[in-house]
């Protein structure tokens, strides 16, 4: 069990355990777009644009984690997020809903 946890969370380049990191640009964009939608509650084109920005930045972050994550945990987090976004889009019928 210990070796599995080591493999899952250890950054092989630095040797450090990495579970989470400070938000990077796509996550900051995502958080800003979520906050703007929450504060402004815009309808119409602005609301759809903020939701598209949220979606695009989250997909950007998740794809980056999947491809370049520092350990299997981070890559799995990216894959799970991409799967969640895909399911959400299928259930909701697209970005505008």
N, C-alpha and C positions, 0 to 999 in steps of 0.2 A: 504493500500500500504506500509506503514512504517513497519508494522509487517512482511510482506512478504520479504522486503529487509533485515530486521533483521535476519529472518530465513535463508535466502539465503546466506548471507555473514558472519554471526557471528560464530566464533569458540566457541562451547559450553563449551569447557574445560577452555579456558582462558578468554572468554568474549570479545576478540578483534575482530574487523572487519578484515577479511582476503580475499583479492582479488587475490593477487599473493605473491609468496615467492621467496627467493633467490634460484637460480638453485641448484638442488641436483645432485648426481652422474649420474643418467641416462641422465639428460638434459645436463650436462657438456660433457658427452661422445658424445651425439647427436651433440652438437655444435662443438666439436672438429672434428668429422667425416665430418660434412658439410663444415667446414673451410678447412680441408685437401683436400676434393674433389674439392672445389672451387679453391684453390691455385695450386694444382697439376694437375687437370684435367686428372686423370689417366684413361687409357683404360684397357680393359681386366679384368683379375682376381683381380687386386688391386682396380679398380673402382667398380667392383661388390662387393668386400669385404667391401669397405667403405659404399656403399649403404645398404648392409645387416646390418652393424653396426649401421647406422642411423635408419633403420627400427626397429631393435631389441631394441635399447635404447629408442626410442620413444614409442614403445609398452610397454616396461618395465615401463616407467614413467607414461603412461596413465593408465595402469592396477593398478599401485600403487595408483594413485589419485582416481580411481574409487572405489577401495576397502578401502583405508585408508584416503581419503581426509578429511580435517578438517571441511568442511561445504558442503552443497548441491552444491554450486557454483563450488568448486574444484572437487567434484565427477562428476558433469555434464560435466566439462571441460575434465576430463579423458574419460568419455563415448563418448563425441563428437569426441575426438581425435582418439579413437579406431575405431569409425565408419568411420571417414575420411580415416584412414589408410586402413581399409578393402575395402572401395570403390575404393581407389587409386590402391590397388593391383588387384582388379577385373578388373578395366579399363585398367591397364597397362599390365596385364597378368603375373605378378610376380615381383620378386625383380630385376632381371637382365635387365629390360628394362628401 
